[in-house]
Amino acid sequence: MDKLPDFRMRFEPSTIDHLGLRLYSTLPPVISELVSNAWDAEAEEVDVQIPKGQITPPSEVVIRDYGLGMSPQELADEYLPIGRLRRGSDETRVMSKNGKRRVTGRKGLGKLSAFGVASEIEVRSIQNGIAVCLRLDYEKIKAWAKNHAKDDAYAPDIIHEKTGPTKDHDGLTVTLRHLHRKSPMNPDDVRKGLARRLNMIGREFTVKVNSVPIGPGDHVSRDECEKNFSWDIDSIPSNGQIGNGLNITGWIGFLPSSSQANRGIDIFAYDKAVELGSFFNYPSTHVQFARAHLVGEIHANFLDETEDLASTARNSVVWETEIGQLLQTWGNNVLKWAFNEWVNLRKKKKEEAVIKVAGFDKWLAT
């Protein structure tokens, strides 16, 4: 194979702490960042393997995709740089390499999320029969920062025994080692976490966790809502129009039983979660009990258009913007309407139940 390029990462050492360790601390958000990278790489399938049983020092989390992979030069120029803007004014930069998909990545920071759950990241990229394997070690990065000039760039280790010609399928494998947690990981929780965050998972994009594909039952759906207690966004007041020509689609509803895991509205932009379980900063305790039953899914693609209105960790809308405020006002009005509907429907349901139990329904029918 040709001579490898000079693999270097230029960044302030504190970047790892701020954008990895302090923003991410649980597995599903980290894996979702790596899986969404696989989507951007036009992968049709992703295999996620998590440890079984108690976490021990040799335990690994492995995310393997079967996408386009990266050449050695692409790995050096496009993967390693921190904060590289993946998009610009050129529309082609919004699309994946072959123009098949709109990319979800924007900031070039998702790879750092892995340091929130592990101290070592191994990346093996395969393209056109050539593999390159690099290892990023958090402890070595800290030591390097102490012993090198500020302008020096960190050089990841090249794993030569995993680098070179190969018959393996194109794609990318990310292996996380030296995991921070010790308690067992639940594959069902990981599946549900990924299903909730990435709406593109489905027939054309299969994601498996420990060989079990993520399916429709891994996230809450409108079908689970109480009968007559759910609505399409375009059928409620405002019809999904928040102002300035911006439009929202989706649904909201109420579950028959309260839910700790799924309550609130999940907000998506181009099928990737921007905020989960949102109540749009609704200030009132109005119908507090109803909040525990409220679920929904809305799609606000304008949050990821010319301006990026998702927080770095993709766990919140950037509310303190003009568009954020429009969305918040819309959400507050929708929640107020929905809670009032819930009260009226519950009242009507109770009245119908009393009439039936007392036998008045038979009397009224005569």
C-alpha positions as CSV (number, residue, x, y, z in Angstrom):
1,M,0.0,0.0,0.0
2,D,1.0,3.6,-0.4
3,K,2.8,5.5,2.3
4,L,0.4,6.6,5.0
5,P,-0.3,10.3,5.6
6,D,0.7,12.1,8.8
7,F,-2.2,11.4,11.2
8,R,-2.5,14.4,13.5
9,M,-5.2,16.0,15.7
10,R,-4.9,19.7,16.5
11,F,-6.9,20.9,19.5
12,E,-6.7,22.3,23.0
13,P,-6.5,19.4,25.5
14,S,-9.4,20.8,27.5
15,T,-11.6,20.2,24.4
16,I,-11.7,16.5,25.2
17,D,-13.1,17.3,28.7
18,H,-15.6,19.9,27.5
19,L,-17.0,18.1,24.5
20,G,-16.6,14.5,25.6
21,L,-16.4,13.7,29.3
22,R,-18.7,16.6,30.4
23,L,-21.3,16.4,27.7
24,Y,-21.8,12.7,27.4
25,S,-22.0,10.2,30.3
26,T,-24.4,7.4,29.1
27,L,-24.1,4.9,26.3
28,P,-27.2,5.5,24.1
29,P,-26.3,9.2,23.2
30,V,-22.7,8.2,22.4
31,I,-23.6,5.2,20.3
32,S,-26.3,7.3,18.5
33,E,-23.6,9.8,17.4
34,L,-21.5,7.0,16.0
35,V,-24.5,5.3,14.3
36,S,-25.5,8.7,12.8
37,N,-22.0,8.9,11.3
38,A,-22.7,5.5,9.7
39,W,-25.9,6.9,8.2
40,D,-23.8,9.8,6.8
41,A,-21.4,7.2,5.3
42,E,-24.3,5.7,3.4
43,A,-24.3,2.5,5.4
44,E,-27.3,0.3,5.1
45,E,-26.5,-1.8,8.2
46,V,-24.8,-1.2,11.6
47,D,-23.9,-3.8,14.1
48,V,-23.5,-2.7,17.8
49,Q,-22.0,-5.1,20.3
50,I,-22.1,-4.4,24.0
51,P,-20.7,-6.5,26.8
52,K,-22.8,-9.2,28.5
53,G,-22.8,-9.2,32.2
54,Q,-20.6,-7.3,34.6
55,I,-18.2,-4.8,33.0
56,T,-14.5,-5.9,33.4
57,P,-11.2,-4.3,32.2
58,P,-11.3,-6.2,28.9
59,S,-14.9,-5.3,28.1
60,E,-15.5,-3.5,24.7
61,V,-18.3,-1.7,22.9
62,V,-18.0,-2.2,19.2
63,I,-19.9,-0.2,16.5
64,R,-19.3,-1.7,13.0
65,D,-20.9,-0.1,9.9
66,Y,-20.9,-1.2,6.3
67,G,-20.8,2.1,4.7
68,L,-18.3,3.8,2.4
69,G,-15.4,3.8,4.8
70,M,-12.5,6.3,4.5
71,S,-9.2,6.3,2.7
72,P,-6.1,7.0,4.7
73,Q,-6.1,10.6,3.4
74,E,-9.8,11.1,4.2
75,L,-9.2,9.7,7.7
76,A,-6.4,12.3,8.2
77,D,-8.2,15.2,6.5
78,E,-11.8,14.7,7.4
79,Y,-12.1,12.4,10.5
80,L,-9.3,13.5,12.8
81,P,-9.7,17.4,12.7
82,I,-11.7,18.6,15.7
83,G,-14.5,21.0,15.0
84,R,-14.2,20.8,11.2
85,L,-17.4,22.3,9.7
86,R,-18.9,19.5,7.6
87,R,-21.2,21.9,5.8
88,G,-21.0,25.2,4.1
89,S,-22.8,27.3,1.6
90,D,-22.2,24.7,-1.0
91,E,-25.3,22.5,-1.1
92,T,-23.3,19.4,-2.0
93,R,-21.7,19.5,1.5
94,V,-25.1,18.9,3.0
95,M,-25.4,15.6,1.1
96,S,-23.4,12.3,1.7
97,K,-20.5,11.4,-0.6
98,N,-22.7,9.9,-3.4
99,G,-25.6,12.3,-2.8
100,K,-27.8,9.5,-1.4
101,R,-28.6,11.1,2.0
102,R,-28.7,14.4,3.8
103,V,-25.9,14.2,6.4
104,T,-26.7,14.6,10.1
105,G,-23.2,15.7,11.2
106,R,-22.3,19.3,11.2
107,K,-19.7,20.2,13.9
108,G,-17.2,17.4,13.5
109,L,-17.4,16.8,17.3
110,G,-19.4,13.5,17.6
111,K,-16.3,11.3,17.8
112,L,-15.3,13.0,21.0
113,S,-18.5,11.9,22.6
114,A,-17.0,8.4,23.1
115,F,-14.6,9.8,25.7
116,G,-17.6,10.4,27.8
117,V,-18.0,6.6,28.3
118,A,-14.5,5.2,27.5
119,S,-10.8,6.2,27.8
120,E,-9.7,4.5,24.6
121,I,-11.1,4.7,21.0
122,E,-9.9,2.5,18.2
123,V,-11.0,3.4,14.7
124,R,-10.5,1.0,11.8
125,S,-11.5,2.3,8.4
126,I,-11.7,0.1,5.3
127,Q,-12.0,1.4,1.7
128,N,-11.3,-0.4,-1.5
129,G,-9.4,-3.2,0.2
130,I,-7.2,-1.0,2.3
131,A,-7.5,-0.8,6.1
132,V,-6.1,1.9,8.4
133,C,-6.4,1.5,12.2
134,L,-5.8,4.3,14.7
135,R,-6.0,4.3,18.4
136,L,-6.8,7.4,20.5
137,D,-6.0,7.1,24.2
138,Y,-7.3,9.7,26.7
139,E,-4.4,9.1,29.2
140,K,-1.8,9.5,26.4
141,I,-3.5,12.6,25.2
142,K,-3.3,14.2,28.7
143,A,0.4,13.1,29.0
144,W,1.1,14.5,25.5
145,A,-0.5,17.9,26.5
146,K,1.9,18.2,29.4
147,N,5.1,17.3,27.5
148,H,4.5,19.1,24.2
149,A,4.4,22.7,23.0
150,K,0.9,24.2,22.5
151,D,1.2,24.3,18.7
152,D,2.2,20.6,18.5
153,A,-0.5,18.2,17.2
154,Y,-1.4,14.9,18.9
155,A,-0.5,11.8,16.8
156,P,-2.8,8.8,17.4
157,D,-1.1,5.4,17.5
158,I,-1.2,3.5,14.2
159,I,-2.1,-0.2,14.8
160,H,0.0,-1.7,12.1
161,E,-1.3,-5.3,12.6
162,K,-4.8,-4.1,11.6
163,T,-3.6,-1.8,8.9
164,G,-2.9,-2.7,5.2
165,P,-4.5,-4.8,2.5
166,T,-7.6,-6.7,3.6
167,K,-10.6,-8.6,2.2
168,D,-12.9,-7.2,4.9
169,H,-16.0,-5.3,3.7
170,D,-15.7,-1.5,3.4
171,G,-16.9,0.5,6.3
172,L,-15.8,1.7,9.8
173,T,-15.4,-0.1,13.1
174,V,-15.2,2.0,16.3
175,T,-14.1,0.1,19.4
176,L,-14.5,1.6,22.8
177,R,-12.3,0.2,25.6
178,H,-11.5,1.0,29.3
179,L,-15.2,1.7,29.9
180,H,-16.0,4.1,32.7
181,R,-19.0,2.2,34.0
182,K,-18.8,-1.1,35.9
183,S,-22.5,-2.2,36.1
184,P,-24.0,-4.4,33.3
185,M,-25.4,-2.8,30.2
186,N,-29.0,-3.7,29.1
187,P,-29.2,-4.3,25.4
188,D,-32.9,-3.4,25.4
189,D,-32.2,0.0,26.9
190,V,-29.6,0.6,24.2
191,R,-32.0,-0.4,21.5
192,K,-34.7,1.8,22.9
193,G,-32.3,4.7,23.4
194,L,-31.1,4.5,19.8
195,A,-34.7,4.1,18.4
196,R,-35.8,7.2,20.2
197,R,-32.9,9.3,19.0
198,L,-32.6,8.2,15.4
199,N,-35.8,8.2,13.4
200,M,-34.1,7.0,10.2
201,I,-33.6,3.5,11.7
202,G,-35.9,1.2,9.7
203,R,-36.0,-1.0,6.6
204,E,-33.4,1.0,4.7
205,F,-31.1,1.5,7.6
206,T,-30.8,-1.5,9.9
207,V,-29.2,-1.2,13.3
208,K,-28.6,-4.3,15.4
209,V,-27.7,-4.4,19.1
210,N,-26.1,-7.8,20.0
211,S,-27.5,-9.2,16.8
212,V,-31.1,-8.1,17.5
213,P,-32.5,-5.5,15.1
214,I,-34.1,-2.3,16.4
215,G,-37.8,-2.5,15.5
216,P,-41.0,-0.4,15.8
217,G,-41.6,-1.7,19.3
218,D,-38.4,-0.1,20.6
219,H,-39.9,3.4,20.8
220,V,-43.3,4.8,21.8
221,S,-45.8,5.2,18.9
222,R,-49.1,6.9,18.4
223,D,-50.8,3.5,18.4
224,E,-50.0,3.2,22.1
225,C,-52.0,6.4,23.0
226,E,-55.4,6.1,24.6
227,K,-58.2,6.0,22.1
228,N,-59.3,9.5,20.9
229,F,-56.4,11.0,23.0
230,S,-54.0,11.7,20.1
231,W,-53.8,14.2,17.3
232,D,-51.9,15.0,14.1
233,I,-50.1,18.3,14.4
234,D,-51.9,19.6,11.3
235,S,-55.3,19.0,12.9
236,I,-54.8,21.1,16.1
237,P,-54.8,24.9,16.4
238,S,-52.0,26.6,14.5
239,N,-51.8,23.6,12.1
240,G,-48.1,23.3,12.7
241,Q,-47.3,26.9,11.7
242,I,-45.0,28.6,14.1
243,G,-44.5,31.8,12.2
244,N,-42.0,33.1,9.6
245,G,-43.2,30.4,7.2
246,L,-41.8,27.7,9.4
247,N,-43.7,24.4,9.6
248,I,-43.9,21.4,12.0
249,T,-45.2,18.0,11.4
250,G,-45.8,15.0,13.7
251,W,-48.3,14.0,16.4
252,I,-49.0,14.4,20.2
253,G,-51.1,12.2,22.5
254,F,-51.6,10.8,25.9
255,L,-50.8,7.3,27.1
256,P,-53.4,5.4,29.2
257,S,-50.8,5.0,32.0
258,S,-48.2,7.5,33.1
259,S,-44.7,7.0,31.8
260,Q,-41.3,7.9,33.3
261,A,-39.3,6.8,30.3
262,N,-41.2,8.3,27.4
263,R,-43.0,11.4,28.7
264,G,-42.8,14.6,26.8
265,I,-42.4,15.6,23.1
266,D,-39.4,14.3,21.1
267,I,-38.2,17.0,18.7
268,F,-36.4,15.9,15.5
269,A,-34.6,17.7,12.7
270,Y,-34.1,15.5,9.6
271,D,-34.8,12.4,11.7
272,K,-32.1,13.0,14.4
273,A,-33.3,14.0,17.8
274,V,-32.6,17.6,18.9
275,E,-34.4,17.3,22.2
276,L,-36.1,14.4,24.0
277,G,-39.0,14.7,26.4
278,S,-39.5,18.4,25.8
279,F,-42.2,20.5,27.4
280,F,-41.1,23.6,25.6
281,N,-40.2,25.2,28.9
282,Y,-43.9,25.4,29.7
283,P,-44.0,27.4,32.9
284,S,-47.3,26.4,34.4
285,T,-48.1,23.4,36.6
286,H,-51.4,23.3,34.7
287,V,-52.8,19.8,34.8
288,Q,-49.6,18.4,36.3
289,F,-51.0,14.8,36.3
290,A,-51.5,15.0,32.5
291,R,-47.8,15.7,31.9
292,A,-46.9,12.1,33.0
293,H,-49.1,10.8,30.2
294,L,-48.1,13.2,27.4
295,V,-46.0,11.8,24.5
296,G,-45.3,12.9,21.0
297,E,-43.0,13.3,18.1
298,I,-42.6,16.4,16.0
299,H,-40.3,17.2,13.1
300,A,-38.9,20.7,12.9
301,N,-36.3,20.5,10.1
302,F,-35.7,24.2,10.2
303,L,-33.7,23.6,13.4
304,D,-30.9,22.2,11.2
305,E,-31.1,24.3,8.1
306,T,-28.8,27.3,7.5
307,E,-28.5,27.9,11.2
308,D,-27.7,25.1,13.7
309,L,-30.2,25.4,16.5
310,A,-29.3,22.1,18.3
311,S,-27.0,22.2,21.4
312,T,-23.6,20.5,21.0
313,A,-24.7,17.4,22.8
314,R,-28.0,17.4,20.9
315,N,-30.0,17.3,24.1
316,S,-31.7,20.6,23.7
317,V,-33.0,23.2,21.3
318,V,-31.1,26.5,21.4
319,W,-34.2,28.2,22.8
320,E,-32.6,31.7,23.2
321,T,-32.8,32.5,19.5
322,E,-35.6,34.0,17.4
323,I,-36.6,30.7,15.9
324,G,-36.2,29.0,19.3
325,Q,-38.6,31.5,20.8
326,L,-41.1,31.0,18.0
327,L,-41.0,27.2,18.6
328,Q,-41.3,27.7,22.4
329,T,-44.4,29.9,22.0
330,W,-46.0,27.5,19.6
331,G,-45.2,24.6,22.0
332,N,-46.6,26.4,25.0
333,N,-49.9,27.1,23.1
334,V,-50.1,23.5,21.9
335,L,-49.5,22.0,25.4
336,K,-52.1,24.3,26.9
337,W,-54.6,23.2,24.3
338,A,-53.7,19.5,24.7
339,F,-53.9,19.6,28.5
340,N,-57.4,21.2,28.3
341,E,-58.4,18.5,25.8
342,W,-57.1,15.8,28.2
343,V,-59.2,17.2,31.1
344,N,-62.4,17.4,29.0
345,L,-61.9,14.0,27.5
346,R,-61.2,12.4,30.9
347,K,-64.2,14.1,32.4
348,K,-66.4,12.8,29.5
349,K,-64.9,9.3,29.9
350,K,-65.7,9.3,33.6
351,E,-69.3,10.5,33.0
352,E,-69.8,7.8,30.4
353,A,-68.4,5.2,32.9
354,V,-70.8,6.3,35.7
355,I,-73.7,6.2,33.3
356,K,-72.8,2.7,32.3
357,V,-72.2,1.4,35.8
358,A,-75.4,2.8,37.1
359,G,-77.3,1.4,34.2
360,F,-78.5,4.7,33.0
361,D,-77.3,3.9,29.5
362,K,-80.0,1.2,29.1
363,W,-82.6,3.6,30.5
364,L,-81.5,6.4,28.1
365,A,-81.7,3.9,25.2
366,T,-85.4,3.2,25.8
